[in-house]
Amino acid sequence: MEESLKNKNKALVLEAFDTLFNRRDYAAAERFWSPDYIQHSAHIEPGRDGLFDLVRSAPATLKYEPGLIVAEGDYVIVHGRFSGRGSPVNWIAADILRIKDGILQEHWDVLQDEATEEQSKSKAPMFGTSFPK
């Protein structure tokens, strides 16, 4: 039972992020985010409206790519890349979401500029298996 809830929560987060960030279907996205959504990000205004307004103001080229995703209880953490956001560098994000009754209730993030191979002291990409072009 616990494993199926984890898988359900991971699928929910992936579908929600694709709906909002890639497809920009705000009406459909409302079913994923609680009207009482709590936003802990320093980059986003409060609530669901703050998040939706941020995406509305981003360039049409904005793209979200998910990577590693883990779930534990009511929490999901997804490691992903935001590209095409109007900045010369991509953002690598670790998004932490709390889910209750199949709805995203709360969010925290850790964001970092994606390093090029020349900038990376480890010479390992921050996301995926290759450096950005």
C-alpha positions in Angstrom: 0.0 0.0 0.0 2.7 2.5 1.0 4.7 1.9 -2.3 1.6 2.6 -4.4 1.0 5.9 -2.6 4.7 6.9 -3.2 4.3 6.0 -6.9 1.0 7.9 -7.1 2.5 11.0 -5.5 5.5 10.9 -7.8 3.2 10.6 -10.8 1.0 13.5 -9.5 4.0 15.8 -9.2 5.4 15.0 -12.7 2.0 15.5 -14.3 1.4 18.8 -12.3 4.8 20.2 -13.3 4.3 19.2 -17.0 0.8 20.7 -17.0 1.9 24.1 -15.6 5.5 24.6 -16.8 5.5 22.9 -20.2 1.9 23.0 -21.4 0.9 26.1 -19.5 -2.6 24.8 -19.0 -3.6 27.0 -16.0 -7.2 25.7 -15.8 -6.0 22.1 -15.7 -3.1 23.0 -13.3 -5.7 24.3 -10.7 -6.7 20.7 -10.0 -3.1 19.9 -8.8 -2.4 22.9 -6.6 -4.5 23.7 -3.5 -6.2 27.1 -3.3 -4.5 27.3 0.1 -1.1 26.4 -1.4 1.9 27.5 0.8 4.9 28.7 -1.1 8.3 28.8 0.7 10.4 29.9 -2.3 12.2 33.2 -2.1 11.6 33.6 -5.9 7.8 33.2 -6.0 5.0 35.3 -4.6 2.7 33.6 -2.1 0.1 31.0 -2.9 -1.0 29.2 -6.1 -1.6 32.6 -7.8 2.0 33.6 -7.1 3.3 30.5 -8.8 0.9 30.7 -11.8 1.7 34.4 -12.2 5.4 33.6 -12.3 4.9 31.1 -15.1 2.7 33.5 -17.0 5.4 36.1 -16.9 8.1 33.6 -18.1 9.1 33.4 -21.8 7.1 30.9 -23.9 10.4 29.0 -24.3 10.3 28.0 -20.6 10.8 24.2 -20.3 10.9 21.9 -17.2 12.8 18.5 -17.4 12.4 16.2 -14.4 15.2 14.0 -13.3 15.5 11.9 -10.1 12.3 11.8 -8.1 11.9 10.3 -4.6 8.9 10.1 -2.3 8.4 9.5 1.4 5.1 9.7 3.1 3.4 12.9 2.0 6.6 14.4 0.5 8.0 14.2 -3.0 11.4 15.6 -4.0 12.2 16.1 -7.7 15.5 17.1 -9.2 15.0 19.0 -12.4 16.2 21.6 -14.9 14.4 24.8 -15.9 15.7 26.1 -19.3 14.5 28.7 -21.7 13.6 31.1 -18.9 15.1 34.2 -20.4 18.4 33.9 -18.6 21.8 32.8 -20.1 22.0 29.9 -17.7 19.6 27.1 -16.8 18.4 26.5 -13.2 18.9 23.2 -11.6 16.2 22.7 -8.9 15.4 20.4 -6.1 11.7 20.9 -5.5 10.1 19.5 -2.3 6.4 19.2 -2.3 4.0 18.2 0.5 0.9 16.4 -0.8 -2.4 15.9 1.0 -5.4 14.0 -0.5 -3.9 14.1 -4.0 -3.3 17.9 -4.0 -0.1 19.9 -3.8 -0.3 21.7 -0.5 3.2 23.1 0.2 6.5 23.8 -1.7 10.2 24.5 -0.9 13.0 24.7 -3.5 16.7 24.9 -3.8 17.9 26.5 -7.0 21.3 26.7 -8.5 22.7 28.0 -11.8 23.7 25.1 -14.1 27.5 25.0 -14.5 29.2 24.4 -17.9 31.9 21.8 -18.2 34.5 24.5 -18.0 33.0 25.9 -14.8 32.6 22.5 -13.1 35.5 21.6 -10.8 34.1 18.0 -10.6 33.7 17.7 -14.4 30.4 15.9 -13.7 27.2 17.5 -15.0 24.7 18.8 -12.5 21.8 17.3 -14.3 21.5 14.2 -16.5 24.5 12.7 -18.2 25.9 15.6 -20.2 26.6 19.3 -19.9 24.2 21.8 -21.5 25.2 23.0 -25.0 
